[in-house]
Amino acid sequence: MTGEQIMFIKTYRDFSEITDGEVTSAEELEQNGFYSSLDWYANLVNTTLGSEDAVRIYRLEAAPEGQGGRSLLFARCLGETRSPLTPRTLFSLTGPYSVLFEPSLPPGTVNAEALATSLAGYISKEKPIWDVLHFDCLDPDSTFFGPFVHALRQNGYRVQPYFHFGNWYEPVAGLSLDEYLNRRPSALRNTLKRKLRRLEKSGAGRFDLSTGREDLEPAISAYHQIYRASWKQAEPFPNFTEGLIRAAAAAGSLRIGVLYIEEEPAAAQVWIAARGRATIFKLAYDQRFKEYSAGSLLTLHMLQHALESDGMEEIDFGRGDDPYKSQWMSCRRERWGIMAFSSKTVRGTLAAGIHLGGGKIKKIGSGMVDFTKTLWR
């Protein structure tokens, strides 16, 4: 339906309002990847949203109701309990774990540029007016991003795009593990060979990898044990990762690996694999086993499975520019956010003054993802 204009838009306040047949099927949504699936969003809602948050889902069609390709955009806003001084803000349904946000577009059904233009026009005309729009984890090179920014400006919003985070990745279609390793720095290759040789010689190591069809509970238990013993701070939303593991397992997208040394859980990783792409989503190791480079050896094992068993076309390292990621991945792309301020409301104008500084765009870093929400509570 390339070139079609969006002709029908409907909003929902909750997943429970969506009835069978009203929206694009779960299978169609997952064609965009796990991060566009209902399973992903349901876990995000159930484990990260506060009592003051309300879900808002936009359904868009490229033809009269019920006759065209359908798309969903998942958002959230503060509920009716917000202060009268709080800007009425529409957020993307994202959180600190999100790696990509975009409309759920079944391939070949809806033109992204037409969708962006129609969606911006619809949102700008909703009553009461949204004072602020804040979407993040967006791909600035997508066919949605530029037209959406342009359309918001055309509809009376002052728009501030900003850098959110970097995403390191590697195209790996058709590669064997040896071919992949030949792309890596010699220092990393030598370390892996030396540490793997030591582990194999000791006979103390054992790798387990589960897709969730079996041995899921021991893997979850080992992950929690390792995370608690690692260098990492406590999770801001402690139930999210286990919910993700179970949701991804049910969808067939889970790869959870554990390295045991002397039968003690030493390192664990959670990968999400779908549609030829794998994200190294969570990783941790017990610092008692640092001398073994337990985390790196588990990454090597997971990579071998992804390349030679799953036949992945791309592997990425999720959010952030941690220095070690460039050793494993040679390509980098960015995710950006959009803050938009209505010129038609007092609260929108005041928020624009704070963020834009009288027209001089202020840099917003990755720590500003929920700045608007926290500022105005």
matplotlib code that plots the C-alpha trace (Angstrom):
import matplotlib.pyplot as plt

x = [0.0, 2.9, 1.7, -1.6, -2.8, -3.8, -7.6, -8.6, -7.1, -8.5, -7.1, -7.3, -6.6, -5.6, -4.6, -7.9, -9.9, -8.4, -10.7, -9.8, -9.7, -9.5, -5.8, -3.0, -2.4, 0.4, 2.2, 2.2, 3.5, 6.4, 7.4, 9.0, 10.9, 10.3, 10.5, 7.4, 5.4, 2.6, 4.6, 7.3, 4.9, 2.8, 5.9, 7.0, 3.6, 3.4, 6.8, 7.9, 4.9, 3.8, 0.3, 0.1, 0.9, -1.8, -1.4, -2.5, -2.5, -3.0, -4.3, -3.9, -5.1, -4.2, -7.8, -11.3, -11.9, -11.3, -10.1, -6.4, -3.0, -2.9, -0.3, 0.0, 1.9, 2.2, 2.4, 1.8, 0.8, 0.2, -3.3, -6.0, -4.4, -1.6, -1.3, -3.0, 0.5, 1.9, 2.2, -0.1, 2.6, 2.5, 5.5, 6.5, 5.9, 9.6, 11.8, 15.4, 15.5, 14.1, 16.5, 14.2, 10.9, 8.9, 5.3, 4.5, 4.3, 3.5, 5.9, 4.5, 1.2, 1.6, 3.8, 5.9, 6.0, 2.2, 1.8, 4.2, 2.3, -1.1, -0.1, 1.4, -1.7, -4.0, -2.0, -1.8, -5.6, -6.5, -8.4, -7.3, -4.1, -0.9, 1.4, 4.5, 5.4, 8.4, 9.4, 12.8, 14.7, 14.0, 16.0, 16.9, 17.6, 14.2, 11.6, 9.4, 11.7, 12.2, 8.6, 7.3, 9.5, 8.5, 4.8, 4.9, 6.4, 3.8, 1.1, 2.4, 5.0, 8.5, 10.5, 13.9, 15.5, 18.3, 20.9, 19.8, 22.3, 24.6, 24.0, 27.0, 26.3, 27.9, 26.5, 27.1, 25.1, 26.8, 29.7, 31.2, 32.7, 36.2, 35.3, 33.7, 36.7, 39.1, 37.4, 38.2, 41.3, 44.2, 44.4, 40.8, 41.4, 44.5, 42.8, 39.9, 42.2, 44.3, 41.4, 39.4, 42.5, 42.9, 39.2, 39.2, 42.4, 41.0, 37.9, 36.0, 33.8, 30.4, 28.2, 24.4, 22.2, 18.4, 15.7, 13.1, 11.7, 13.5, 15.7, 14.3, 13.9, 17.5, 18.7, 16.6, 17.8, 21.5, 21.0, 19.7, 22.5, 25.1, 23.6, 23.6, 27.3, 28.3, 29.5, 26.2, 23.8, 20.4, 17.8, 15.5, 12.6, 13.6, 10.7, 11.4, 14.2, 12.5, 9.3, 11.3, 12.9, 9.5, 7.9, 10.7, 10.8, 7.1, 7.7, 10.6, 13.0, 15.0, 18.6, 19.8, 23.3, 25.1, 28.8, 29.4, 32.9, 33.3, 29.5, 29.1, 27.2, 30.0, 28.5, 25.0, 23.7, 20.2, 19.9, 16.8, 16.8, 14.1, 13.8, 17.5, 18.7, 20.0, 20.5, 22.9, 20.4, 21.7, 25.0, 26.7, 29.5, 30.4, 33.6, 35.0, 35.6, 37.1, 40.5, 38.8, 37.3, 34.0, 31.9, 34.0, 34.0, 30.3, 29.9, 32.1, 29.9, 26.7, 28.1, 28.9, 25.3, 23.9, 26.1, 26.2, 22.9, 20.5, 22.0, 21.7, 22.2, 23.0, 24.1, 24.0, 25.0, 21.8, 22.1, 25.2, 28.8, 30.7, 34.3, 34.4, 31.6, 33.7, 36.0, 33.1, 31.2, 32.6, 29.6, 27.7, 24.4, 22.4, 19.1, 17.5, 14.6, 12.1, 10.8, 8.0, 6.3, 2.9, 2.9, -0.9, -0.8, 0.7, 2.2, 3.7, 5.2, 6.6, 8.1, 9.7, 11.2, 12.8, 14.2, 15.0, 16.4, 14.7, 15.5, 19.0, 18.8, 20.2, 21.9, 19.9, 21.9, 20.7, 20.0, 17.2, 14.9, 12.2, 13.2, 9.8, 8.0, 10.2, 10.4, 6.7, 5.5]
y = [0.0, 2.3, 5.9, 5.4, 8.1, 7.0, 7.3, 5.9, 6.4, 5.0, 5.1, 2.7, 3.3, -0.3, -3.6, -5.0, -2.6, -4.2, -7.0, -9.9, -8.9, -5.1, -4.8, -6.3, -9.9, -10.6, -12.6, -9.7, -7.3, -9.7, -9.4, -6.1, -7.9, -8.8, -5.1, -4.4, -7.3, -7.3, -9.5, -6.9, -4.0, -6.1, -6.9, -3.3, -2.1, -4.8, -4.3, -0.6, 1.7, 3.4, 3.8, 7.4, 6.2, 5.4, 3.5, 5.0, 3.0, 4.4, 2.2, 3.5, 2.1, 2.9, 2.5, 2.8, 1.0, -2.8, -2.7, -1.7, -2.5, -1.7, -0.2, 0.3, 3.0, 2.4, 5.4, 6.4, 9.5, 10.7, 9.8, 12.2, 12.5, 14.8, 18.3, 21.1, 22.7, 19.5, 19.7, 17.2, 15.0, 12.1, 9.7, 6.8, 3.5, 3.0, 2.6, 2.2, -1.3, -0.2, -0.5, 0.7, 2.4, 2.6, 2.1, -1.6, -1.8, -5.2, -5.2, -3.9, -2.7, 1.0, 3.7, 5.0, 8.6, 8.8, 7.2, 9.8, 12.7, 11.4, 10.5, 13.9, 15.6, 13.4, 13.8, 17.6, 17.9, 15.7, 17.5, 18.5, 19.5, 17.7, 20.3, 18.2, 15.1, 13.0, 10.0, 8.3, 5.2, 6.3, 5.5, 8.9, 7.3, 5.6, 6.7, 7.6, 10.0, 12.9, 13.1, 12.9, 15.8, 17.9, 17.2, 18.1, 21.4, 22.0, 21.4, 24.0, 22.2, 23.4, 20.2, 19.4, 16.2, 14.9, 12.1, 9.3, 6.5, 4.6, 1.0, -1.1, -3.9, -6.3, -7.7, -11.4, -13.0, -16.2, -15.9, -18.8, -18.2, -18.2, -15.7, -13.5, -13.7, -12.7, -9.3, -8.8, -7.1, -9.5, -8.7, -10.0, -13.1, -14.0, -13.5, -15.7, -18.5, -18.4, -18.3, -21.0, -23.2, -22.8, -23.5, -26.6, -27.9, -27.5, -29.5, -27.2, -25.4, -26.2, -24.1, -24.3, -22.5, -22.6, -21.3, -21.6, -24.9, -26.7, -25.9, -22.4, -22.3, -23.3, -20.7, -18.0, -19.0, -18.9, -15.5, -14.0, -15.5, -14.2, -10.7, -10.4, -11.4, -9.1, -5.5, -4.2, -2.0, -3.2, -3.0, 0.0, -2.3, -5.7, -7.7, -6.6, -9.0, -12.2, -11.1, -10.5, -13.9, -15.6, -13.6, -14.1, -17.8, -18.1, -16.3, -18.4, -15.4, -16.3, -17.4, -17.5, -18.8, -19.7, -20.7, -22.9, -23.2, -26.0, -26.3, -22.7, -20.2, -17.9, -15.8, -15.4, -13.6, -13.0, -12.6, -11.7, -13.3, -12.7, -12.1, -12.7, -10.2, -10.9, -8.4, -9.1, -7.8, -8.6, -9.9, -10.3, -12.4, -13.3, -11.4, -14.5, -15.9, -12.7, -14.4, -16.9, -14.0, -15.9, -13.2, -13.1, -16.9, -17.0, -14.3, -16.5, -19.5, -17.5, -16.1, -19.5, -20.6, -17.4, -17.8, -21.5, -22.7, -19.7, -18.2, -14.7, -11.8, -9.1, -9.0, -5.9, -4.9, -3.0, 0.4, 2.4, 3.1, 1.0, 0.8, -3.0, -3.1, -1.8, -4.8, -7.2, -5.0, -2.8, -0.7, 1.9, 3.7, 6.1, 6.2, 9.7, 11.2, 13.9, 16.5, 18.7, 21.6, 23.0, 26.7, 26.7, 26.2, 28.1, 25.0, 24.0, 27.4, 27.4, 23.9, 25.1, 28.0, 25.8, 23.3, 25.5, 28.4, 31.1, 29.5, 28.2, 24.4, 22.9, 19.5, 16.7, 13.6, 10.1, 10.8, 13.2, 10.5, 11.2, 14.7, 16.3, 13.7, 14.1, 17.9, 18.6, 16.0]
z = [0.0, -0.6, -1.0, 0.8, 3.2, 6.6, 6.6, 10.0, 13.5, 16.8, 20.3, 23.2, 26.8, 27.7, 26.1, 27.4, 25.1, 22.0, 20.8, 18.5, 14.9, 15.7, 15.4, 13.5, 14.7, 17.1, 14.4, 12.0, 14.7, 15.5, 11.8, 12.9, 15.6, 19.3, 20.3, 18.4, 19.8, 22.2, 24.5, 24.8, 25.5, 28.0, 30.0, 29.9, 31.2, 33.9, 35.3, 34.8, 34.8, 37.9, 39.3, 37.8, 34.3, 31.7, 28.4, 25.2, 22.0, 18.5, 15.7, 12.2, 8.9, 5.3, 4.1, 5.5, 8.7, 8.5, 4.9, 5.0, 6.5, 10.1, 12.4, 16.1, 18.1, 21.8, 24.1, 27.8, 29.6, 33.2, 34.4, 35.6, 39.0, 37.7, 39.0, 37.0, 36.6, 35.1, 31.3, 29.6, 28.1, 25.7, 26.0, 23.9, 25.7, 26.4, 29.4, 30.5, 28.8, 25.4, 22.5, 19.6, 19.4, 16.2, 15.0, 14.6, 10.8, 9.2, 6.2, 3.0, 4.4, 5.4, 4.0, 6.9, 5.7, 5.3, 8.7, 10.3, 8.7, 9.6, 13.2, 13.9, 12.5, 14.6, 17.9, 17.4, 17.1, 20.1, 22.9, 25.4, 23.5, 24.4, 25.8, 25.4, 23.3, 24.3, 22.2, 22.5, 21.3, 17.7, 14.6, 13.1, 9.7, 9.5, 7.0, 10.0, 11.9, 9.5, 8.3, 11.9, 13.0, 10.0, 10.4, 14.1, 13.2, 10.5, 13.2, 15.7, 17.8, 18.5, 18.1, 19.6, 18.4, 20.6, 20.8, 23.1, 23.0, 20.7, 19.5, 18.4, 15.9, 13.5, 10.2, 10.3, 7.6, 6.4, 8.8, 10.7, 14.2, 12.8, 10.1, 12.7, 15.0, 12.2, 12.2, 15.9, 17.3, 17.8, 21.5, 22.0, 19.9, 21.8, 25.2, 24.1, 22.9, 26.1, 28.5, 26.6, 26.6, 30.3, 31.0, 28.8, 30.3, 33.8, 32.9, 35.3, 32.8, 31.4, 29.1, 29.1, 26.6, 26.8, 24.5, 27.2, 25.9, 28.7, 31.7, 31.9, 35.7, 36.5, 34.0, 35.6, 39.1, 37.9, 36.2, 39.4, 41.5, 39.1, 38.9, 42.7, 42.8, 39.9, 39.9, 38.7, 40.6, 41.5, 38.7, 38.8, 37.9, 39.4, 37.8, 34.2, 33.3, 34.5, 32.8, 29.6, 29.8, 30.2, 27.4, 25.0, 25.8, 25.0, 21.7, 20.7, 20.9, 24.0, 24.2, 27.8, 28.4, 31.6, 32.1, 35.2, 36.6, 39.1, 39.0, 40.3, 38.1, 36.9, 34.0, 32.4, 29.4, 28.0, 24.2, 22.3, 18.8, 16.2, 12.5, 11.9, 14.5, 18.0, 20.8, 23.7, 26.1, 29.6, 30.8, 34.1, 35.7, 39.3, 40.1, 41.8, 38.3, 36.8, 36.2, 33.8, 31.7, 32.3, 30.6, 27.4, 27.1, 27.5, 24.8, 22.5, 23.1, 22.5, 19.3, 18.0, 18.6, 17.0, 13.9, 13.3, 14.7, 14.5, 11.3, 12.5, 10.0, 12.6, 16.2, 18.4, 21.9, 22.9, 24.6, 25.2, 24.2, 26.7, 25.5, 25.4, 22.8, 20.0, 20.4, 19.6, 17.1, 14.3, 13.4, 15.4, 14.9, 17.0, 18.6, 19.1, 20.9, 20.1, 22.5, 21.0, 22.7, 21.7, 20.8, 21.4, 25.2, 28.1, 29.6, 26.3, 25.8, 29.4, 28.9, 25.6, 27.4, 30.0, 27.5, 24.5, 26.5, 24.5, 21.1, 21.9, 21.8, 25.0, 24.8, 26.4, 27.2, 27.8, 31.4, 30.4, 29.1, 31.7, 32.6, 31.7, 33.9, 36.9, 36.7, 36.7, 39.3]

ax = plt.figure().add_subplot(projection="3d")
ax.plot(x, y, z, "-o")
ax.set_aspect("equal")
plt.show()
